[in-house]
Amino acid sequence: MEKYSLQFRHAKVESILEREKRGHVQTKFVQLSLLPGASLPKHHAHAPVAVILLSGRIRLEAGDKSMELKELEMVLMEPEEIHALDALEKSIVLLVVSQADSAPPVE
């Protein structure tokens, strides 16, 4: 799990945003609006997930790592990586789930 700022053009950020243009990729966007204290318990996804914090502040845990994200920061989660999320203040999180057409559908 690594954190990236969206306030500049980073190669990892560009690759996430360009996936759809390369074709044969199914992308799902999910917006979460969280109040302080809200959480998502440990879970995983079958595809890579970009966790983009649009506003607020959250704590994200994956494996033995824990980090705070603030506005306009992003974390890339690997497929099957177990993670949990806690809202430290009112937050809006955008999840971008992308996978190749040959993979099971994004649910």
Secondary structure, 3 states (H helix, E strand, C coil): CEEEECCCCCHHHHHHHHHHHHCCEEEEEEEEEECCCCEEEEECCCCCEEEEEEECEEEEEECCEEEEEECCEEEEECCCCCEEEEECCCEEEEEEEEEECCCCCCC
